[in-house]
Amino acid sequence: MKLYLDDTFNKKLPADLNTSNTRRQVFDAAFSFVSPRIPSCPKLIHVADEVAQLLGITDSVTKSSDFLNLVSGATIYPNTKPYAMAYAGHQFGNWAGQLGDGRAINLFEILYNNKRWSLQLKGAGETPYSRTADGLAVLRSSIREHLCSEAMYYLGVPTTRSLALVTSGDKVLRDVLYNGNAAYEEGAIVCRVAPTFIRFGNFQLFAARKDIKNLQLLADYTIHYFYPEITTSGKDKYVQFYQEIIQRTLKMVLHWQCVGFVHGVMNTDNMSILGVTIDYGPYGWLEDYDPDWTPNTTDAEGKRYRFRNQPDIALWNLVQLGNALYPLIEDIHAMEEVLNGYSKTFDLEFPKMMQQKVGLTSNYDANFQDELTTLLTISETDMTIFYRNLANILKNDSSEEALAKVEVAFYQPENIINDLKARWVNWMKSYLEKIKAENFSDEERKQDMNLVNPKYVLRNYMAQMAIEAAEKEDFSVINELYVLLKNPYNEQLEHEKWFAKRPEWARNKVGCSMLSCSS
C-alpha cells in the first residue's frame, strides 16, 4: 500500500521532548509523539469509498490486511511518527485548561491531487492528554461519528470526513448515562480525515501560557498551509486570518441551522480552525421542531448548546479565539470590526437561506417566517419532512389542500385540527399568495426547494437501529444508511421507509432522544 506522505505539523511545530506516554501537563510543545494501542482482533466494518479515493487508496487496497492494520492502529506506516495534539479550551463556558487529544492519534498527512489530508484515529488508545480516561471508544459512538461525518458532507455542510470504521476486538467499560451503571461494550476505532485537526483550543493553550513564540509559529503554520489566500504581512496578516476563520465558522453554522442540525458540544476545543464540523458526539436533528432542544444530557439543564443558541455560541467561541490571537494583533478596534461582521453577515444570509427553503425569490418578510417558526414549534413538527413536503404545494391548491400536503410532518395531527388549524390555514393562505406572485412554475419551484431541503438526514433512531444491528454483528443497516445518505436530496423511492418521523418507541429511548458524551 503506497501513500503520498507529506507530514508538516509534526515537522514544522515544536514537539514534546518527553516521549513517555504518561498523563501530564505539556509545555512548550504543539504535540506529543505517541503510538496507537494495538487492538487484539481488529475487524473492518465499513469503508467510505469516496474518502478512500480522495487519498489515492483503491478499492482493492481497502480490502487488504495492510489497510486494516493501518486504520485500526495495529501497525504504524513506515517513516511516520504518530502524535497527539496539545490544546486547551472552554467547556460549557468554563475555562478547562489543557485538554488535548485524549483519545485521538494523528497518523500522518497525505498530499494527493494537490490536496492535503490528515489521518487521525479516534479511540486508538491513551495519550499524555487522556487525563483519567482510557483513550478508547465504543462501537455505538463510532458508528454515529462515521455515518454522520459522511452524511453531513453529502448534505453540503462543511465537515471532517471518516475513512473507515473498525472494531478492535477489545471490551471497553462505559457508563452510558453517567448514572452509575457502567458496563463493558465493544471497542471501536474511527479513522477521521480532514485537511487539519487544529482547533481554536490549540491557540488558546499557547495564549493562556503567554507562549507568544509558539502561538505565532502555530498561526504562521496554519496560514501557510490552510489559508494561502492570505498574502498580507505583519499584524494585518493575523487580522485577515481571524476574519477568514470568522467567515468560515459562520458559513458552517448557517448550514447547521438550515438543515436543523444540533451539534450538542460546541466547546472551543471542538471548534475547527477551518470552520468545519468536528467531533460528532451527542448530536441530533430537529425531529420535532424545538429551538430549545439540545441532544446532550450533560447540557439538559442549562441548554447552552440548544439549537437556537448555536449562532450565538459560535460567536462567543470566536471571541475566545480572538482573545487568544490578540497578542499577535494588539488592535482591539480592528478585531472588533471583523468580529462585528459575523452578526451583520448572519442577519443578512440567514433570511436568504430560509427564503430559499420556502421557495420564494421575493415578497418574503420576517413576520411571515416568524409565524412559520412559531407554528412549527407549537405544532410538534418534523422540520425535515415539513420543508420537503412544502415543495409539493401547487399554486391552485386551497389553503386546506396545502395544509393537507404537510400534515404528515405533524406528530399529533389531531392537535392541528382542534387547536391550530385556523393559524395554519391563514399561513398557507399567505404562502399561496406569495407563490402565485412568483414567475416560476410549480415544478421549477419544487426543483429549487428540493436542492436545499433534504429528504433524508441521519436521525438518531436510524443510527440507533444501525448500532443495535451491529451489536449483533449485522452491519447491513450501516451499509444501507451510508448509501442512502450519500444522496440526501434525491427522492430514492427504494429507500422511502427512511422518510419518516421518529417512531413513538424512540421518543424517550436512550440513543434516540438525548445522548451523553459517553463513548
Secondary structure, DSSP 4 states (H G I P E B T S, - for coil): ----B---HHHHSPBPS--S-------S-SEEE-PPPPPSS-EEEEE-HHHHHHTT--HHHHTSHHHHHHHHTSSPPTT---EEE--EEEETTEEEEE---SSEEEEEEEEETTEEEEEEEESB---TT-TTS-SBEEHHHHHHHHHHHHHHHHHT--B-EEEEEEEEEEEEEE-TTSSS--EEEEEEEEEEEES---BHHHHHHHHHTT-HHHHHHHHHHHHHHH-TT----HHHHHHHHHHHHHHHHHHHHHHHHHHTEE-S---GGG-BTTS-B---SS-EE-SS--TT--SBGGGTTT-TT-GGGHHHHHHHHHHHHHHHHHHHH--HHHHHHHHHHHHHHHHHHHHHHHHHHTT-SSS--HHHHHHHHHHHHHTTB-HHHHHHHHTT--TT--HHHHHHTTGGGBS-HHHIIIIIHHHHHHHHHHHHHHHHTSSS-HHHHHHHHHTTS-S----HHHHHHHHHHHTTT--HHHHHHHHHHTSTTS--GGGGGGSSPPPGGGSS-TTTS-B-S--
